[in-house]
Amino acid sequence: MIKTFISAAVLLSLPVAAYAGERSFKRDGVTYVYTSKRDGDATVLEGKAFPGGSAYTLVVRGKQVTGRVGGTPVSFRIAKPLAPAVQTAAR
């Protein structure tokens, strides 16, 4: 259970760009790949952890995070809210 919370917390703190619209990072031999989208006042993070392919969905509202990791419900607080998404101009 602690590993699930740590994995979810790391997910929110160490994103590195992988492909357009997709982010990933690696920790303790596990690669986390995810996408994020805005849904009103929330940011929804959806992805999978490899190897194994465990799916997760996290909803971040301010400092509160709720969701499911590998089918297990999770809920925790983060130190500071996520930064707003950066918008770029399209040509």
PyMOL commands that place a pseudoatom at each C-alpha (Angstrom):
pseudoatom trace, name=CA, resn=MET, resi=1, chain=A, elem=C, hetatm=0, pos=[0.000, 0.000, 0.000]
pseudoatom trace, name=CA, resn=ILE, resi=2, chain=A, elem=C, hetatm=0, pos=[2.828, 2.428, 0.855]
pseudoatom trace, name=CA, resn=LYS, resi=3, chain=A, elem=C, hetatm=0, pos=[4.456, 1.648, -2.503]
pseudoatom trace, name=CA, resn=THR, resi=4, chain=A, elem=C, hetatm=0, pos=[1.213, 2.648, -4.247]
pseudoatom trace, name=CA, resn=PHE, resi=5, chain=A, elem=C, hetatm=0, pos=[1.114, 6.007, -2.468]
pseudoatom trace, name=CA, resn=ILE, resi=6, chain=A, elem=C, hetatm=0, pos=[4.800, 6.647, -3.136]
pseudoatom trace, name=CA, resn=SER, resi=7, chain=A, elem=C, hetatm=0, pos=[4.384, 5.742, -6.801]
pseudoatom trace, name=CA, resn=ALA, resi=8, chain=A, elem=C, hetatm=0, pos=[1.409, 8.058, -7.156]
pseudoatom trace, name=CA, resn=ALA, resi=9, chain=A, elem=C, hetatm=0, pos=[3.212, 10.897, -5.380]
pseudoatom trace, name=CA, resn=VAL, resi=10, chain=A, elem=C, hetatm=0, pos=[6.265, 10.471, -7.604]
pseudoatom trace, name=CA, resn=LEU, resi=11, chain=A, elem=C, hetatm=0, pos=[3.990, 10.521, -10.615]
pseudoatom trace, name=CA, resn=LEU, resi=12, chain=A, elem=C, hetatm=0, pos=[2.978, 14.060, -9.745]
pseudoatom trace, name=CA, resn=SER, resi=13, chain=A, elem=C, hetatm=0, pos=[6.453, 15.348, -9.032]
pseudoatom trace, name=CA, resn=LEU, resi=14, chain=A, elem=C, hetatm=0, pos=[8.831, 14.142, -11.779]
pseudoatom trace, name=CA, resn=PRO, resi=15, chain=A, elem=C, hetatm=0, pos=[7.301, 14.340, -15.262]
pseudoatom trace, name=CA, resn=VAL, resi=16, chain=A, elem=C, hetatm=0, pos=[9.627, 14.251, -18.278]
pseudoatom trace, name=CA, resn=ALA, resi=17, chain=A, elem=C, hetatm=0, pos=[8.389, 14.693, -21.852]
pseudoatom trace, name=CA, resn=ALA, resi=18, chain=A, elem=C, hetatm=0, pos=[8.284, 11.473, -23.909]
pseudoatom trace, name=CA, resn=TYR, resi=19, chain=A, elem=C, hetatm=0, pos=[5.997, 11.854, -26.943]
pseudoatom trace, name=CA, resn=ALA, resi=20, chain=A, elem=C, hetatm=0, pos=[3.626, 14.641, -27.945]
pseudoatom trace, name=CA, resn=GLY, resi=21, chain=A, elem=C, hetatm=0, pos=[0.932, 14.746, -25.278]
pseudoatom trace, name=CA, resn=GLU, resi=22, chain=A, elem=C, hetatm=0, pos=[2.485, 11.868, -23.355]
pseudoatom trace, name=CA, resn=ARG, resi=23, chain=A, elem=C, hetatm=0, pos=[4.884, 12.042, -20.419]
pseudoatom trace, name=CA, resn=SER, resi=24, chain=A, elem=C, hetatm=0, pos=[6.982, 9.439, -18.675]
pseudoatom trace, name=CA, resn=PHE, resi=25, chain=A, elem=C, hetatm=0, pos=[9.495, 8.941, -15.913]
pseudoatom trace, name=CA, resn=LYS, resi=26, chain=A, elem=C, hetatm=0, pos=[11.334, 6.006, -14.407]
pseudoatom trace, name=CA, resn=ARG, resi=27, chain=A, elem=C, hetatm=0, pos=[11.687, 5.191, -10.706]
pseudoatom trace, name=CA, resn=ASP, resi=28, chain=A, elem=C, hetatm=0, pos=[12.924, 2.033, -8.967]
pseudoatom trace, name=CA, resn=GLY, resi=29, chain=A, elem=C, hetatm=0, pos=[12.978, 0.154, -12.287]
pseudoatom trace, name=CA, resn=VAL, resi=30, chain=A, elem=C, hetatm=0, pos=[9.361, 1.028, -13.109]
pseudoatom trace, name=CA, resn=THR, resi=31, chain=A, elem=C, hetatm=0, pos=[8.518, 3.254, -16.082]
pseudoatom trace, name=CA, resn=TYR, resi=32, chain=A, elem=C, hetatm=0, pos=[5.380, 5.377, -15.704]
pseudoatom trace, name=CA, resn=VAL, resi=33, chain=A, elem=C, hetatm=0, pos=[3.746, 6.648, -18.910]
pseudoatom trace, name=CA, resn=TYR, resi=34, chain=A, elem=C, hetatm=0, pos=[0.759, 9.001, -18.701]
pseudoatom trace, name=CA, resn=THR, resi=35, chain=A, elem=C, hetatm=0, pos=[-1.266, 11.777, -20.253]
pseudoatom trace, name=CA, resn=SER, resi=36, chain=A, elem=C, hetatm=0, pos=[-2.894, 14.694, -18.506]
pseudoatom trace, name=CA, resn=LYS, resi=37, chain=A, elem=C, hetatm=0, pos=[-5.951, 16.756, -19.329]
pseudoatom trace, name=CA, resn=ARG, resi=38, chain=A, elem=C, hetatm=0, pos=[-7.954, 19.537, -17.707]
pseudoatom trace, name=CA, resn=ASP, resi=39, chain=A, elem=C, hetatm=0, pos=[-11.511, 18.780, -16.630]
pseudoatom trace, name=CA, resn=GLY, resi=40, chain=A, elem=C, hetatm=0, pos=[-12.982, 21.959, -15.181]
pseudoatom trace, name=CA, resn=ASP, resi=41, chain=A, elem=C, hetatm=0, pos=[-10.997, 22.772, -12.033]
pseudoatom trace, name=CA, resn=ALA, resi=42, chain=A, elem=C, hetatm=0, pos=[-9.264, 19.360, -12.009]
pseudoatom trace, name=CA, resn=THR, resi=43, chain=A, elem=C, hetatm=0, pos=[-6.304, 17.783, -13.795]
pseudoatom trace, name=CA, resn=VAL, resi=44, chain=A, elem=C, hetatm=0, pos=[-6.828, 14.131, -14.736]
pseudoatom trace, name=CA, resn=LEU, resi=45, chain=A, elem=C, hetatm=0, pos=[-3.727, 11.931, -15.067]
pseudoatom trace, name=CA, resn=GLU, resi=46, chain=A, elem=C, hetatm=0, pos=[-4.207, 8.579, -16.828]
pseudoatom trace, name=CA, resn=GLY, resi=47, chain=A, elem=C, hetatm=0, pos=[-1.521, 6.053, -17.605]
pseudoatom trace, name=CA, resn=LYS, resi=48, chain=A, elem=C, hetatm=0, pos=[0.198, 2.730, -17.065]
pseudoatom trace, name=CA, resn=ALA, resi=49, chain=A, elem=C, hetatm=0, pos=[3.217, 1.495, -15.140]
pseudoatom trace, name=CA, resn=PHE, resi=50, chain=A, elem=C, hetatm=0, pos=[5.644, -0.904, -16.869]
pseudoatom trace, name=CA, resn=PRO, resi=51, chain=A, elem=C, hetatm=0, pos=[6.572, -3.688, -16.616]
pseudoatom trace, name=CA, resn=GLY, resi=52, chain=A, elem=C, hetatm=0, pos=[3.205, -5.160, -15.820]
pseudoatom trace, name=CA, resn=GLY, resi=53, chain=A, elem=C, hetatm=0, pos=[0.957, -2.527, -17.385]
pseudoatom trace, name=CA, resn=SER, resi=54, chain=A, elem=C, hetatm=0, pos=[-0.899, -1.545, -14.185]
pseudoatom trace, name=CA, resn=ALA, resi=55, chain=A, elem=C, hetatm=0, pos=[-3.320, 1.233, -15.107]
pseudoatom trace, name=CA, resn=TYR, resi=56, chain=A, elem=C, hetatm=0, pos=[-3.962, 4.299, -12.982]
pseudoatom trace, name=CA, resn=THR, resi=57, chain=A, elem=C, hetatm=0, pos=[-6.190, 7.359, -13.013]
pseudoatom trace, name=CA, resn=LEU, resi=58, chain=A, elem=C, hetatm=0, pos=[-5.582, 10.267, -10.662]
pseudoatom trace, name=CA, resn=VAL, resi=59, chain=A, elem=C, hetatm=0, pos=[-7.705, 13.404, -10.315]
pseudoatom trace, name=CA, resn=VAL, resi=60, chain=A, elem=C, hetatm=0, pos=[-5.897, 16.433, -8.885]
pseudoatom trace, name=CA, resn=ARG, resi=61, chain=A, elem=C, hetatm=0, pos=[-7.908, 19.351, -7.479]
pseudoatom trace, name=CA, resn=GLY, resi=62, chain=A, elem=C, hetatm=0, pos=[-5.705, 21.908, -5.786]
pseudoatom trace, name=CA, resn=LYS, resi=63, chain=A, elem=C, hetatm=0, pos=[-3.666, 19.921, -3.248]
pseudoatom trace, name=CA, resn=GLN, resi=64, chain=A, elem=C, hetatm=0, pos=[-6.044, 16.912, -3.100]
pseudoatom trace, name=CA, resn=VAL, resi=65, chain=A, elem=C, hetatm=0, pos=[-5.447, 13.799, -5.224]
pseudoatom trace, name=CA, resn=THR, resi=66, chain=A, elem=C, hetatm=0, pos=[-7.944, 10.940, -5.578]
pseudoatom trace, name=CA, resn=GLY, resi=67, chain=A, elem=C, hetatm=0, pos=[-8.171, 8.021, -7.969]
pseudoatom trace, name=CA, resn=ARG, resi=68, chain=A, elem=C, hetatm=0, pos=[-7.263, 4.414, -8.574]
pseudoatom trace, name=CA, resn=VAL, resi=69, chain=A, elem=C, hetatm=0, pos=[-3.840, 2.805, -8.982]
pseudoatom trace, name=CA, resn=GLY, resi=70, chain=A, elem=C, hetatm=0, pos=[-3.893, -0.810, -10.167]
pseudoatom trace, name=CA, resn=GLY, resi=71, chain=A, elem=C, hetatm=0, pos=[-7.564, -0.983, -9.132]
pseudoatom trace, name=CA, resn=THR, resi=72, chain=A, elem=C, hetatm=0, pos=[-6.841, 0.217, -5.580]
pseudoatom trace, name=CA, resn=PRO, resi=73, chain=A, elem=C, hetatm=0, pos=[-8.496, 3.468, -4.458]
pseudoatom trace, name=CA, resn=VAL, resi=74, chain=A, elem=C, hetatm=0, pos=[-6.027, 6.166, -3.382]
pseudoatom trace, name=CA, resn=SER, resi=75, chain=A, elem=C, hetatm=0, pos=[-6.425, 9.581, -1.785]
pseudoatom trace, name=CA, resn=PHE, resi=76, chain=A, elem=C, hetatm=0, pos=[-3.663, 11.882, -0.577]
pseudoatom trace, name=CA, resn=ARG, resi=77, chain=A, elem=C, hetatm=0, pos=[-2.551, 15.510, -0.442]
pseudoatom trace, name=CA, resn=ILE, resi=78, chain=A, elem=C, hetatm=0, pos=[0.389, 17.057, -2.282]
pseudoatom trace, name=CA, resn=ALA, resi=79, chain=A, elem=C, hetatm=0, pos=[2.589, 19.909, -1.052]
pseudoatom trace, name=CA, resn=LYS, resi=80, chain=A, elem=C, hetatm=0, pos=[1.539, 22.396, -3.725]
pseudoatom trace, name=CA, resn=PRO, resi=81, chain=A, elem=C, hetatm=0, pos=[-1.010, 22.478, -6.549]
pseudoatom trace, name=CA, resn=LEU, resi=82, chain=A, elem=C, hetatm=0, pos=[0.055, 21.428, -10.029]
pseudoatom trace, name=CA, resn=ALA, resi=83, chain=A, elem=C, hetatm=0, pos=[1.236, 24.204, -12.306]
pseudoatom trace, name=CA, resn=PRO, resi=84, chain=A, elem=C, hetatm=0, pos=[-1.329, 25.206, -14.928]
pseudoatom trace, name=CA, resn=ALA, resi=85, chain=A, elem=C, hetatm=0, pos=[-0.815, 23.733, -18.395]
pseudoatom trace, name=CA, resn=VAL, resi=86, chain=A, elem=C, hetatm=0, pos=[1.286, 25.853, -20.742]
pseudoatom trace, name=CA, resn=GLN, resi=87, chain=A, elem=C, hetatm=0, pos=[-0.628, 26.871, -23.878]
pseudoatom trace, name=CA, resn=THR, resi=88, chain=A, elem=C, hetatm=0, pos=[1.314, 27.434, -27.086]
pseudoatom trace, name=CA, resn=ALA, resi=89, chain=A, elem=C, hetatm=0, pos=[0.131, 29.293, -30.172]
pseudoatom trace, name=CA, resn=ALA, resi=90, chain=A, elem=C, hetatm=0, pos=[-0.750, 27.215, -33.219]
pseudoatom trace, name=CA, resn=ARG, resi=91, chain=A, elem=C, hetatm=0, pos=[-0.020, 28.375, -36.737]
for i in range(1, 91): cmd.bond("trace and resi %d" % i, "trace and resi %d" % (i + 1))
show_as sticks, trace
zoom trace
